[in-house]
Amino acid sequence: MTEYSPTTNIDQILQSRSRNENGKSAYSCDEEGNVILAEAKKGVPLSDVWNIPFLNPKARERVGYPTQKPILLMERILHIASNEGDVVLDPFCGSGSMLVAAQMLKRYTIGIDISAEAVELSQKRLENPIKSGSAVVDGNRDAFLVKSDYERTILQGLDAIPVERNSGIDGFLRIYVEDAPVAVKIQKKYESLEDAAHKLTNAAAAKHCKYMILVRTLADEKNTLFSHGFHSLSNDYLLVIDSFDFILNRWLQDRTAIHS
Ligand SMILES: C[S@@+](CC[C@H](N)C(=O)[O-])C[C@H]1O[C@@H](n2cnc3c(N)ncnc32)[C@H](O)[C@@H]1O
């Protein structure tokens, strides 16, 4: 594994920032030009990429207007830029997607368009608003973008900050060890412990972490051997520990086996 050095390009989220003489945000450096690590962050910054797919060609929401946008996209903008009861003006309303989204979110709407056909279409849509869902958006929200309560509880127990959208790292400890962040991964239902360790090691190397913690959540016949409380996959840099529910379930199973 690569040794962590403060001069390497560590993850931007973990770098301390300050304003330079022009008022621009810049990464803070010490006198020797080494990057300074930030204090532990309280949360994870929202991504600047919105994962909203094109409207499906067969979506009921689709009206055939060539530049029609998905209501889901308009809703996202409206949530950020307005409140219930506000007036939303779209002076180039086209097929009226923004107006429909605004109406659904209890905003007042004003639409303008140079094309009479667009105005008529917008009016019809407002009378019969239809919004198509998105399996991609819903699926992402559940399985990818947001950590489960179970994962959050485990991370909380380790005093780790959750990380979203990284299949190799679920969080970072709030403390740095030997000036480097410590990566944490929780074994997923579909992962063997070896696979999880492999993903964690790769992702941690990319973030210039020296130490890693892998939380085992599943029983696996190959992986029952522990010595002195540590799993055999553990090494000088990787600590494999069992989740509380895993320890408890194993203990209960042993009791049941003994007493049956
Ligand atoms: C990109 S489309 C809007 C698409 C819309 N967001 C939707 O979901 O259907 C731009 C619209 O601006 C209208 N437009 C172009 N020039 C205009 C003008 N000078 N005044 C008003 N509307 C105009 C066009 O007729 C077109 O419908």
The ligand as an ORCA input file, in Angstrom:
! r2SCAN-3c Opt
* xyz 0 1
  C     -36.636     25.110    -24.405
  S     -38.319     25.464    -24.696
  C     -39.018     25.314    -23.120
  C     -39.298     23.879    -22.784
  C     -40.006     23.683    -21.484
  N     -39.111     23.804    -20.361
  C     -40.698     22.306    -21.462
  O     -40.478     21.499    -20.514
  O     -41.434     22.016    -22.378
  C     -38.245     27.172    -24.997
  C     -39.562     27.809    -25.329
  O     -39.353     29.200    -25.475
  C     -40.295     29.690    -26.409
  N     -39.824     30.988    -26.915
  C     -38.803     31.249    -27.756
  N     -38.689     32.581    -27.939
  C     -39.609     33.170    -27.155
  C     -39.967     34.520    -26.911
  N     -39.334     35.534    -27.497
  N     -40.935     34.770    -26.022
  C     -41.599     33.759    -25.422
  N     -41.326     32.445    -25.629
  C     -40.335     32.159    -26.491
  C     -40.353     28.601    -27.456
  O     -41.600     28.628    -28.157
  C     -40.187     27.344    -26.622
  O     -41.428     26.754    -26.342
*
